[in-house]
């Protein structure tokens, strides 16, 4: 090998070692960073609720998103609940419960089931053309 090739190889190897060392050092600093106090749970095992759920619970007659999920599972008798989220229907805040089977349910903030339906599967038919010449 020529001397210039060896020098270039040594420079590239040194640069890669320095980059790898910098990456490992940054990772070590990141995992040793203190945890913010809001993310720490108390010793009794109770967890802090997000601000949205805390404000919802304070309003009389409203249910939490967890209660809406439980109600959707109980009403449909299905255990494949996929997602529950906040949404609006006709300007009213409601929970939308989506099941893996395609069933959806709208539950009002006061716990009433507004609608339950099944999403239709989307299927696309594309004919294939065979040239039989």
N, CA, C and O atoms as a GROMACS GRO file, in nm:
protein
  532
    1UNK      N    1   0.083  -0.118   0.000
    1UNK     CA    2   0.000   0.000   0.000
    1UNK      C    3   0.088   0.125   0.000
    1UNK      O    4   0.200   0.124   0.051
    2UNK      N    5   0.035   0.227  -0.057
    2UNK     CA    6   0.110   0.352  -0.060
    2UNK      C    7   0.096   0.422   0.075
    2UNK      O    8   0.002   0.398   0.150
    3UNK      N    9   0.191   0.508   0.103
    3UNK     CA   10   0.195   0.578   0.231
    3UNK      C   11   0.076   0.673   0.245
    3UNK      O   12   0.023   0.687   0.355
    4UNK      N   13   0.032   0.738   0.138
    4UNK     CA   14  -0.081   0.831   0.144
    4UNK      C   15  -0.212   0.758   0.175
    4UNK      O   16  -0.299   0.813   0.242
    5UNK      N   17  -0.226   0.637   0.126
    5UNK     CA   18  -0.346   0.557   0.155
    5UNK      C   19  -0.351   0.520   0.302
    5UNK      O   20  -0.458   0.523   0.363
    6UNK      N   21  -0.237   0.484   0.360
    6UNK     CA   22  -0.232   0.450   0.502
    6UNK      C   23  -0.264   0.571   0.590
    6UNK      O   24  -0.334   0.558   0.690
    7UNK      N   25  -0.214   0.685   0.553
    7UNK     CA   26  -0.241   0.807   0.631
    7UNK      C   27  -0.388   0.843   0.622
    7UNK      O   28  -0.449   0.878   0.724
    8UNK      N   29  -0.447   0.835   0.504
    8UNK     CA   30  -0.590   0.864   0.488
    8UNK      C   31  -0.675   0.765   0.568
    8UNK      O   32  -0.773   0.805   0.632
    9UNK      N   33  -0.639   0.641   0.566
    9UNK     CA   34  -0.711   0.539   0.643
    9UNK      C   35  -0.701   0.567   0.793
    9UNK      O   36  -0.800   0.552   0.864
   10UNK      N   37  -0.584   0.607   0.841
   10UNK     CA   38  -0.565   0.638   0.983
   10UNK      C   39  -0.648   0.759   1.023
   10UNK      O   40  -0.703   0.762   1.133
   11UNK      N   41  -0.656   0.860   0.936
   11UNK     CA   42  -0.735   0.981   0.966
   11UNK      C   43  -0.883   0.946   0.973
   11UNK      O   44  -0.952   0.990   1.065
   12UNK      N   45  -0.933   0.868   0.879
   12UNK     CA   46  -1.075   0.830   0.879
   12UNK      C   47  -1.106   0.745   1.002
   12UNK      O   48  -1.210   0.764   1.066
   13UNK      N   49  -1.018   0.652   1.036
   13UNK     CA   50  -1.039   0.568   1.155
   13UNK      C   51  -1.041   0.653   1.281
   13UNK      O   52  -1.126   0.631   1.368
   14UNK      N   53  -0.951   0.747   1.294
   14UNK     CA   54  -0.947   0.835   1.411
   14UNK      C   55  -1.075   0.919   1.420
   14UNK      O   56  -1.129   0.938   1.529
   15UNK      N   57  -1.123   0.969   1.307
   15UNK     CA   58  -1.245   1.050   1.307
   15UNK      C   59  -1.365   0.967   1.351
   15UNK      O   60  -1.450   1.015   1.426
   16UNK      N   61  -1.373   0.843   1.304
   16UNK     CA   62  -1.483   0.756   1.345
   16UNK      C   63  -1.477   0.722   1.494
   16UNK      O   64  -1.581   0.716   1.560
   17UNK      N   65  -1.358   0.699   1.546
   17UNK     CA   66  -1.344   0.670   1.689
   17UNK      C   67  -1.386   0.790   1.772
   17UNK      O   68  -1.453   0.775   1.874
   18UNK      N   69  -1.347   0.910   1.730
   18UNK     CA   70  -1.386   1.032   1.802
   18UNK      C   71  -1.538   1.052   1.796
   18UNK      O   72  -1.599   1.088   1.897
   19UNK      N   73  -1.598   1.028   1.681
   19UNK     CA   74  -1.744   1.043   1.669
   19UNK      C   75  -1.816   0.941   1.757
   19UNK      O   76  -1.914   0.974   1.823
   20UNK      N   77  -1.767   0.818   1.759
   20UNK     CA   78  -1.828   0.715   1.842
   20UNK      C   79  -1.815   0.748   1.990
   20UNK      O   80  -1.909   0.730   2.066
   21UNK      N   81  -1.698   0.798   2.031
   21UNK     CA   82  -1.679   0.836   2.170
   21UNK      C   83  -1.773   0.951   2.208
   21UNK      O   84  -1.831   0.949   2.317
   22UNK      N   85  -1.789   1.048   2.120
   22UNK     CA   86  -1.880   1.161   2.147
   22UNK      C   87  -2.023   1.113   2.162
   22UNK      O   88  -2.097   1.161   2.248
   23UNK      N   89  -2.062   1.019   2.079
   23UNK     CA   90  -2.198   0.965   2.085
   23UNK      C   91  -2.222   0.890   2.216
   23UNK      O   92  -2.327   0.907   2.279
   24UNK      N   93  -2.127   0.809   2.258
   24UNK     CA   94  -2.140   0.735   2.383
   24UNK      C   95  -2.141   0.830   2.502
   24UNK      O   96  -2.217   0.809   2.596
   25UNK      N   97  -2.058   0.933   2.500
   25UNK     CA   98  -2.055   1.030   2.610
   25UNK      C   99  -2.187   1.107   2.619
   25UNK      O  100  -2.237   1.130   2.729
   26UNK      N  101  -2.244   1.146   2.505
   26UNK     CA  102  -2.373   1.215   2.507
   26UNK      C  103  -2.483   1.125   2.560
   26UNK      O  104  -2.570   1.170   2.634
   27UNK      N  105  -2.480   0.997   2.524
   27UNK     CA  106  -2.580   0.902   2.574
   27UNK      C  107  -2.567   0.885   2.725
   27UNK      O  108  -2.668   0.880   2.795
   28UNK      N  109  -2.446   0.876   2.774
   28UNK     CA  110  -2.426   0.863   2.918
   28UNK      C  111  -2.478   0.984   2.994
   28UNK      O  112  -2.539   0.970   3.100
   29UNK      N  113  -2.455   1.104   2.940
   29UNK     CA  114  -2.508   1.225   3.005
   29UNK      C  115  -2.661   1.226   3.003
   29UNK      O  116  -2.724   1.270   3.098
   30UNK      N  117  -2.719   1.176   2.894
   30UNK     CA  118  -2.866   1.176   2.882
   30UNK      C  119  -2.930   1.081   2.981
   30UNK      O  120  -3.034   1.114   3.038
   31UNK      N  121  -2.872   0.964   3.002
   31UNK     CA  122  -2.936   0.870   3.095
   31UNK      C  123  -2.907   0.904   3.239
   31UNK      O  124  -2.975   0.855   3.329
   32UNK      N  125  -2.807   0.988   3.265
   32UNK     CA  126  -2.777   1.029   3.402
   32UNK      C  127  -2.846   1.159   3.440
   32UNK      O  128  -2.832   1.205   3.553
   33UNK      N  129  -2.920   1.220   3.348
   33UNK     CA  130  -2.991   1.345   3.374
   33UNK      C  131  -3.101   1.318   3.477
   33UNK      O  132  -3.163   1.212   3.473
   34UNK      N  133  -3.126   1.412   3.568
   34UNK     CA  134  -3.231   1.390   3.667
   34UNK      C  135  -3.370   1.388   3.603
   34UNK      O  136  -3.395   1.456   3.503
   35UNK      N  137  -3.458   1.307   3.660
   35UNK     CA  138  -3.595   1.294   3.611
   35UNK      C  139  -3.674   1.414   3.661
   35UNK      O  140  -3.664   1.448   3.779
   36UNK      N  141  -3.754   1.480   3.575
   36UNK     CA  142  -3.834   1.593   3.621
   36UNK      C  143  -3.932   1.549   3.728
   36UNK      O  144  -3.983   1.437   3.722
   37UNK      N  145  -3.961   1.635   3.827
   37UNK     CA  146  -4.048   1.595   3.937
   37UNK      C  147  -4.191   1.563   3.895
   37UNK      O  148  -4.260   1.490   3.967
   38UNK      N  149  -4.239   1.615   3.783
   38UNK     CA  150  -4.376   1.586   3.742
   38UNK      C  151  -4.392   1.445   3.692
   38UNK      O  152  -4.504   1.392   3.691
   39UNK      N  153  -4.283   1.381   3.649
   39UNK     CA  154  -4.292   1.246   3.595
   39UNK      C  155  -4.275   1.139   3.702
   39UNK      O  156  -4.293   1.020   3.674
   40UNK      N  157  -4.239   1.179   3.825
   40UNK     CA  158  -4.216   1.083   3.932
   40UNK      C  159  -4.348   1.050   3.999
   40UNK      O  160  -4.427   1.140   4.030
   41UNK      N  161  -4.374   0.922   4.022
   41UNK     CA  162  -4.495   0.882   4.093
   41UNK      C  163  -4.464   0.871   4.241
   41UNK      O  164  -4.349   0.854   4.280
   42UNK      N  165  -4.566   0.881   4.321
   42UNK     CA  166  -4.546   0.876   4.466
   42UNK      C  167  -4.518   0.734   4.511
   42UNK      O  168  -4.538   0.639   4.436
   43UNK      N  169  -4.471   0.721   4.634
   43UNK     CA  170  -4.432   0.590   4.688
   43UNK      C  171  -4.552   0.499   4.710
   43UNK      O  172  -4.536   0.377   4.714
   44UNK      N  173  -4.671   0.555   4.724
   44UNK     CA  174  -4.790   0.473   4.747
   44UNK      C  175  -4.834   0.401   4.620
   44UNK      O  176  -4.920   0.313   4.628
   45UNK      N  177  -4.778   0.434   4.505
   45UNK     CA  178  -4.814   0.368   4.381
   45UNK      C  179  -4.920   0.442   4.303
   45UNK      O  180  -4.956   0.398   4.194
   46UNK      N  181  -4.972   0.551   4.354
   46UNK     CA  182  -5.073   0.626   4.280
   46UNK      C  183  -5.002   0.712   4.177
   46UNK      O  184  -4.893   0.764   4.203
   47UNK      N  185  -5.064   0.727   4.062
   47UNK     CA  186  -5.003   0.805   3.956
   47UNK      C  187  -5.077   0.936   3.942
   47UNK      O  188  -5.198   0.945   3.967
   48UNK      N  189  -5.003   1.039   3.902
   48UNK     CA  190  -5.066   1.167   3.877
   48UNK      C  191  -5.145   1.159   3.748
   48UNK      O  192  -5.099   1.101   3.650
   49UNK      N  193  -5.263   1.219   3.748
   49UNK     CA  194  -5.344   1.220   3.627
   49UNK      C  195  -5.307   1.340   3.543
   49UNK      O  196  -5.268   1.444   3.598
   50UNK      N  197  -5.317   1.330   3.411
   50UNK     CA  198  -5.292   1.446   3.327
   50UNK      C  199  -5.389   1.558   3.359
   50UNK      O  200  -5.496   1.535   3.416
   51UNK      N  201  -5.352   1.679   3.323
   51UNK     CA  202  -5.431   1.797   3.358
   51UNK      C  203  -5.570   1.789   3.297
   51UNK      O  204  -5.667   1.829   3.361
   52UNK      N  205  -5.583   1.738   3.173
   52UNK     CA  206  -5.714   1.732   3.108
   52UNK      C  207  -5.811   1.646   3.188
   52UNK      O  208  -5.926   1.686   3.205
   53UNK      N  209  -5.768   1.530   3.235
   53UNK     CA  210  -5.857   1.443   3.311
   53UNK      C  211  -5.892   1.502   3.446
   53UNK      O  212  -6.003   1.484   3.495
   54UNK      N  213  -5.798   1.574   3.506
   54UNK     CA  214  -5.825   1.636   3.636
   54UNK      C  215  -5.931   1.745   3.624
   54UNK      O  216  -6.017   1.758   3.711
   55UNK      N  217  -5.926   1.823   3.515
   55UNK     CA  218  -6.025   1.928   3.499
   55UNK      C  219  -6.160   1.869   3.460
   55UNK      O  220  -6.264   1.924   3.497
   56UNK      N  221  -6.161   1.759   3.386
   56UNK     CA  222  -6.287   1.696   3.349
   56UNK      C  223  -6.357   1.638   3.471
   56UNK      O  224  -6.479   1.646   3.483
   57UNK      N  225  -6.280   1.580   3.562
   57UNK     CA  226  -6.339   1.519   3.679
   57UNK      C  227  -6.401   1.623   3.771
   57UNK      O  228  -6.493   1.592   3.847
   58UNK      N  229  -6.351   1.746   3.764
   58UNK     CA  230  -6.405   1.850   3.850
   58UNK      C  231  -6.542   1.898   3.804
   58UNK      O  232  -6.620   1.949   3.885
   59UNK      N  233  -6.574   1.882   3.677
   59UNK     CA  234  -6.702   1.925   3.623
   59UNK      C  235  -6.806   1.818   3.655
   59UNK      O  236  -6.784   1.700   3.630
   60UNK      N  237  -6.918   1.861   3.712
   60UNK     CA  238  -7.022   1.766   3.750
   60UNK      C  239  -7.083   1.700   3.628
   60UNK      O  240  -7.112   1.766   3.528
   61UNK      N  241  -7.103   1.568   3.634
   61UNK     CA  242  -7.170   1.496   3.528
   61UNK      C  243  -7.081   1.450   3.416
   61UNK      O  244  -7.130   1.396   3.317
   62UNK      N  245  -6.950   1.469   3.427
   62UNK     CA  246  -6.862   1.424   3.320
   62UNK      C  247  -6.791   1.296   3.363
   62UNK      O  248  -6.766   1.273   3.481
   63UNK      N  249  -6.759   1.215   3.264
   63UNK     CA  250  -6.685   1.093   3.292
   63UNK      C  251  -6.546   1.106   3.230
   63UNK      O  252  -6.525   1.185   3.138
   64UNK      N  253  -6.452   1.029   3.281
   64UNK     CA  254  -6.317   1.034   3.227
   64UNK      C  255  -6.308   0.948   3.101
   64UNK      O  256  -6.400   0.873   3.070
   65UNK      N  257  -6.198   0.961   3.031
   65UNK     CA  258  -6.178   0.882   2.910
   65UNK      C  259  -6.167   0.734   2.944
   65UNK      O  260  -6.203   0.648   2.863
   66UNK      N  261  -6.117   0.704   3.064
   66UNK     CA  262  -6.106   0.564   3.108
   66UNK      C  263  -6.244   0.504   3.135
   66UNK      O  264  -6.269   0.387   3.104
   67UNK      N  265  -6.333   0.584   3.194
   67UNK     CA  266  -6.470   0.537   3.216
   67UNK      C  267  -6.544   0.517   3.085
   67UNK      O  268  -6.622   0.423   3.071
   68UNK      N  269  -6.518   0.604   2.988
   68UNK     CA  270  -6.580   0.588   2.856
   68UNK      C  271  -6.531   0.461   2.788
   68UNK      O  272  -6.609   0.392   2.722
   69UNK      N  273  -6.403   0.429   2.805
   69UNK     CA  274  -6.349   0.306   2.748
   69UNK      C  275  -6.415   0.184   2.812
   69UNK      O  276  -6.452   0.090   2.743
   70UNK      N  277  -6.428   0.187   2.944
   70UNK     CA  278  -6.491   0.075   3.014
   70UNK      C  279  -6.637   0.060   2.973
   70UNK      O  280  -6.685  -0.052   2.956
   71UNK      N  281  -6.706   0.171   2.956
   71UNK     CA  282  -6.846   0.164   2.916
   71UNK      C  283  -6.860   0.108   2.774
   71UNK      O  284  -6.950   0.030   2.747
   72UNK      N  285  -6.771   0.149   2.684
   72UNK     CA  286  -6.777   0.097   2.547
   72UNK      C  287  -6.754  -0.054   2.544
   72UNK      O  288  -6.821  -0.125   2.470
   73UNK      N  289  -6.661  -0.101   2.623
   73UNK     CA  290  -6.633  -0.245   2.630
   73UNK      C  291  -6.754  -0.319   2.687
   73UNK      O  292  -6.789  -0.426   2.637
   74UNK      N  293  -6.816  -0.263   2.790
   74UNK     CA  294  -6.932  -0.328   2.852
   74UNK      C  295  -7.054  -0.328   2.760
   74UNK      O  296  -7.126  -0.428   2.754
   75UNK      N  297  -7.078  -0.220   2.689
   75UNK     CA  298  -7.196  -0.211   2.604
   75UNK      C  299  -7.187  -0.308   2.486
   75UNK      O  300  -7.283  -0.379   2.456
   76UNK      N  301  -7.072  -0.310   2.420
   76UNK     CA  302  -7.058  -0.398   2.304
   76UNK      C  303  -7.019  -0.541   2.342
   76UNK      O  304  -7.036  -0.633   2.262
   77UNK      N  305  -6.969  -0.560   2.462
   77UNK     CA  306  -6.928  -0.693   2.504
   77UNK      C  307  -6.804  -0.741   2.430
   77UNK      O  308  -6.784  -0.861   2.414
   78UNK      N  309  -6.722  -0.649   2.385
   78UNK     CA  310  -6.602  -0.684   2.311
   78UNK      C  311  -6.480  -0.644   2.394
   78UNK      O  312  -6.485  -0.549   2.472
   79UNK      N  313  -6.372  -0.717   2.377
   79UNK     CA  314  -6.251  -0.685   2.451
   79UNK      C  315  -6.138  -0.636   2.360
   79UNK      O  316  -6.024  -0.625   2.405
   80UNK      N  317  -6.168  -0.607   2.235
   80UNK     CA  318  -6.063  -0.564   2.141
   80UNK      C  319  -6.062  -0.413   2.122
   80UNK      O  320  -6.048  -0.364   2.010
   81UNK      N  321  -6.078  -0.339   2.232
   81UNK     CA  322  -6.076  -0.193   2.225
   81UNK      C  323  -5.938  -0.147   2.178
   81UNK      O  324  -5.836  -0.187   2.233
   82UNK      N  325  -5.937  -0.063   2.075
   82UNK     CA  326  -5.813  -0.020   2.015
   82UNK      C  327  -5.774   0.122   2.057
   82UNK      O  328  -5.658   0.147   2.090
   83UNK      N  329  -5.871   0.215   2.057
   83UNK     CA  330  -5.839   0.354   2.080
   83UNK      C  331  -5.962   0.428   2.132
   83UNK      O  332  -6.073   0.404   2.084
   84UNK      N  333  -5.942   0.516   2.229
   84UNK     CA  334  -6.048   0.607   2.274
   84UNK      C  335  -5.988   0.747   2.271
   84UNK      O  336  -5.881   0.771   2.326
   85UNK      N  337  -6.059   0.838   2.206
   85UNK     CA  338  -6.008   0.974   2.197
   85UNK      C  339  -6.120   1.075   2.207
   85UNK      O  340  -6.238   1.042   2.190
   86UNK      N  341  -6.082   1.200   2.234
   86UNK     CA  342  -6.177   1.310   2.239
   86UNK      C  343  -6.201   1.361   2.098
   86UNK      O  344  -6.107   1.375   2.020
   87UNK      N  345  -6.326   1.388   2.066
   87UNK     CA  346  -6.359   1.445   1.936
   87UNK      C  347  -6.485   1.529   1.950
   87UNK      O  348  -6.540   1.539   2.060
   88UNK      N  349  -6.530   1.588   1.843
   88UNK     CA  350  -6.653   1.667   1.844
   88UNK      C  351  -6.748   1.614   1.738
   88UNK      O  352  -6.708   1.582   1.626
   89UNK      N  353  -6.875   1.606   1.776
   89UNK     CA  354  -6.981   1.569   1.684
   89UNK      C  355  -7.087   1.676   1.694
   89UNK      O  356  -7.144   1.698   1.801
   90UNK      N  357  -7.114   1.744   1.584
   90UNK     CA  358  -7.211   1.854   1.580
   90UNK      C  359  -7.182   1.959   1.686
   90UNK      O  360  -7.274   2.014   1.747
   91UNK      N  361  -7.053   1.988   1.710
   91UNK     CA  362  -7.013   2.090   1.805
   91UNK      C  363  -7.015   2.046   1.950
   91UNK      O  364  -6.993   2.129   2.038
   92UNK      N  365  -7.041   1.919   1.978
   92UNK     CA  366  -7.047   1.868   2.114
   92UNK      C  367  -6.925   1.780   2.138
   92UNK      O  368  -6.893   1.695   2.055
   93UNK      N  369  -6.857   1.799   2.251
   93UNK     CA  370  -6.742   1.716   2.285
   93UNK      C  371  -6.789   1.578   2.326
   93UNK      O  372  -6.875   1.564   2.413
   94UNK      N  373  -6.732   1.475   2.263
   94UNK     CA  374  -6.767   1.336   2.292
   94UNK      C  375  -6.639   1.252   2.289
   94UNK      O  376  -6.533   1.298   2.245
   95UNK      N  377  -6.650   1.128   2.335
   95UNK     CA  378  -6.543   1.031   2.323
   95UNK      C  379  -6.574   0.939   2.206
   95UNK      O  380  -6.689   0.899   2.187
   96UNK      N  381  -6.472   0.906   2.127
   96UNK     CA  382  -6.486   0.812   2.018
   96UNK      C  383  -6.407   0.687   2.054
   96UNK      O  384  -6.285   0.692   2.066
   97UNK      N  385  -6.477   0.575   2.072
   97UNK     CA  386  -6.413   0.447   2.103
   97UNK      C  387  -6.406   0.366   1.975
   97UNK      O  388  -6.508   0.344   1.910
   98UNK      N  389  -6.287   0.322   1.938
   98UNK     CA  390  -6.266   0.242   1.818
   98UNK      C  391  -6.216   0.105   1.858
   98UNK      O  392  -6.125   0.092   1.940
   99UNK      N  393  -6.276   0.002   1.800
   99UNK     CA  394  -6.238  -0.135   1.828
   99UNK      C  395  -6.160  -0.191   1.710
   99UNK      O  396  -6.175  -0.145   1.597
  100UNK      N  397  -6.077  -0.290   1.736
  100UNK     CA  398  -5.996  -0.352   1.630
  100UNK      C  399  -6.084  -0.421   1.526
  100UNK      O  400  -6.043  -0.436   1.411
  101UNK      N  401  -6.202  -0.462   1.564
  101UNK     CA  402  -6.292  -0.530   1.472
  101UNK      C  403  -6.360  -0.433   1.374
  101UNK      O  404  -6.426  -0.476   1.280
  102UNK      N  405  -6.345  -0.302   1.397
  102UNK     CA  406  -6.407  -0.203   1.310
  102UNK      C  407  -6.527  -0.136   1.373
  102UNK      O  408  -6.581  -0.041   1.315
  103UNK      N  409  -6.571  -0.181   1.489
  103UNK     CA  410  -6.683  -0.116   1.557
  103UNK      C  411  -6.637   0.018   1.613
  103UNK      O  412  -6.525   0.031   1.662
  104UNK      N  413  -6.725   0.118   1.604
  104UNK     CA  414  -6.698   0.247   1.666
  104UNK      C  415  -6.817   0.287   1.752
  104UNK      O  416  -6.931   0.247   1.724
  105UNK      N  417  -6.791   0.365   1.855
  105UNK     CA  418  -6.897   0.409   1.945
  105UNK      C  419  -6.867   0.551   1.991
  105UNK      O  420  -6.754   0.583   2.028
  106UNK      N  421  -6.969   0.635   1.988
  106UNK     CA  422  -6.959   0.770   2.040
  106UNK      C  423  -7.026   0.774   2.176
  106UNK      O  424  -7.140   0.730   2.192
  107UNK      N  425  -6.953   0.826   2.276
  107UNK     CA  426  -7.005   0.834   2.413
  107UNK      C  427  -6.995   0.980   2.457
  107UNK      O  428  -6.890   1.043   2.445
  108UNK      N  429  -7.107   1.032   2.508
  108UNK     CA  430  -7.108   1.171   2.551
  108UNK      C  431  -7.029   1.186   2.680
  108UNK      O  432  -6.999   1.087   2.746
  109UNK      N  433  -6.996   1.311   2.716
  109UNK     CA  434  -6.919   1.337   2.837
  109UNK      C  435  -6.996   1.303   2.964
  109UNK      O  436  -6.936   1.286   3.070
  110UNK      N  437  -7.130   1.291   2.953
  110UNK     CA  438  -7.207   1.252   3.071
  110UNK      C  439  -7.235   1.102   3.074
  110UNK      O  440  -7.310   1.055   3.160
  111UNK      N  441  -7.175   1.025   2.982
  111UNK     CA  442  -7.182   0.880   2.990
  111UNK      C  443  -7.288   0.814   2.904
  111UNK      O  444  -7.304   0.692   2.912
  112UNK      N  445  -7.360   0.888   2.822
  112UNK     CA  446  -7.463   0.829   2.738
  112UNK      C  447  -7.402   0.783   2.605
  112UNK      O  448  -7.319   0.852   2.546
  113UNK      N  449  -7.445   0.666   2.560
  113UNK     CA  450  -7.400   0.616   2.430
  113UNK      C  451  -7.481   0.687   2.323
  113UNK      O  452  -7.603   0.676   2.317
  114UNK      N  453  -7.411   0.762   2.238
  114UNK     CA  454  -7.479   0.838   2.134
  114UNK      C  455  -7.498   0.757   2.007
  114UNK      O  456  -7.600   0.768   1.940
  115UNK      N  457  -7.399   0.676   1.973
  115UNK     CA  458  -7.405   0.600   1.849
  115UNK      C  459  -7.309   0.484   1.856
  115UNK      O  460  -7.201   0.493   1.915
  116UNK      N  461  -7.348   0.374   1.795
  116UNK     CA  462  -7.260   0.258   1.780
  116UNK      C  463  -7.279   0.204   1.640
  116UNK      O  464  -7.391   0.179   1.597
  117UNK      N  465  -7.169   0.185   1.569
  117UNK     CA  466  -7.179   0.134   1.433
  117UNK      C  467  -7.052   0.058   1.398
  117UNK      O  468  -6.956   0.055   1.474
  118UNK      N  469  -7.055  -0.003   1.282
  118UNK     CA  470  -6.941  -0.078   1.233
  118UNK      C  471  -6.891  -0.013   1.105
  118UNK      O  472  -6.969   0.018   1.016
  119UNK      N  473  -6.760   0.007   1.098
  119UNK     CA  474  -6.701   0.062   0.977
  119UNK      C  475  -6.699  -0.044   0.868
  119UNK      O  476  -6.666  -0.160   0.893
  120UNK      N  477  -6.733  -0.004   0.750
  120UNK     CA  478  -6.729  -0.096   0.637
  120UNK      C  479  -6.586  -0.110   0.589
  120UNK      O  480  -6.511  -0.012   0.584
  121UNK      N  481  -6.548  -0.229   0.554
  121UNK     CA  482  -6.414  -0.253   0.504
  121UNK      C  483  -6.399  -0.196   0.364
  121UNK      O  484  -6.490  -0.206   0.281
  122UNK      N  485  -6.288  -0.136   0.339
  122UNK     CA  486  -6.260  -0.079   0.209
  122UNK      C  487  -6.193  -0.184   0.123
  122UNK      O  488  -6.087  -0.236   0.158
  123UNK      N  489  -6.254  -0.215   0.010
  123UNK     CA  490  -6.192  -0.312  -0.080
  123UNK      C  491  -6.187  -0.251  -0.219
  123UNK      O  492  -6.282  -0.187  -0.265
  124UNK      N  493  -6.078  -0.272  -0.283
  124UNK     CA  494  -6.058  -0.217  -0.417
  124UNK      C  495  -6.041  -0.334  -0.513
  124UNK      O  496  -5.958  -0.422  -0.493
  125UNK      N  497  -6.122  -0.331  -0.618
  125UNK     CA  498  -6.113  -0.436  -0.719
  125UNK      C  499  -6.041  -0.378  -0.838
  125UNK      O  500  -6.084  -0.277  -0.895
  126UNK      N  501  -5.931  -0.439  -0.878
  126UNK     CA  502  -5.860  -0.394  -0.994
  126UNK      C  503  -5.843  -0.513  -1.088
  126UNK      O  504  -5.765  -0.604  -1.060
  127UNK      N  505  -5.914  -0.510  -1.197
  127UNK     CA  506  -5.904  -0.623  -1.290
  127UNK      C  507  -5.766  -0.627  -1.354
  127UNK      O  508  -5.705  -0.523  -1.382
  128UNK      N  509  -5.721  -0.745  -1.377
  128UNK     CA  510  -5.592  -0.761  -1.445
  128UNK      C  511  -5.619  -0.789  -1.592
  128UNK      O  512  -5.714  -0.859  -1.628
  129UNK      N  513  -5.536  -0.735  -1.674
  129UNK     CA  514  -5.553  -0.759  -1.818
  129UNK      C  515  -5.444  -0.854  -1.864
  129UNK      O  516  -5.325  -0.831  -1.841
  130UNK      N  517  -5.486  -0.959  -1.930
  130UNK     CA  518  -5.393  -1.055  -1.986
  130UNK      C  519  -5.402  -1.045  -2.137
  130UNK      O  520  -5.509  -1.055  -2.196
  131UNK      N  521  -5.291  -1.024  -2.194
  131UNK     CA  522  -5.292  -1.020  -2.342
  131UNK      C  523  -5.273  -1.162  -2.393
  131UNK      O  524  -5.165  -1.220  -2.382
  132UNK      N  525  -5.377  -1.216  -2.448
  132UNK     CA  526  -5.376  -1.355  -2.494
  132UNK      C  527  -5.346  -1.367  -2.640
  132UNK      O  528  -5.401  -1.454  -2.707
  133UNK      N  529  -5.262  -1.284  -2.693
  133UNK     CA  530  -5.232  -1.288  -2.836
  133UNK      C  531  -5.143  -1.401  -2.873
  133UNK      O  532  -5.108  -1.417  -2.990
   0.00000   0.00000   0.00000
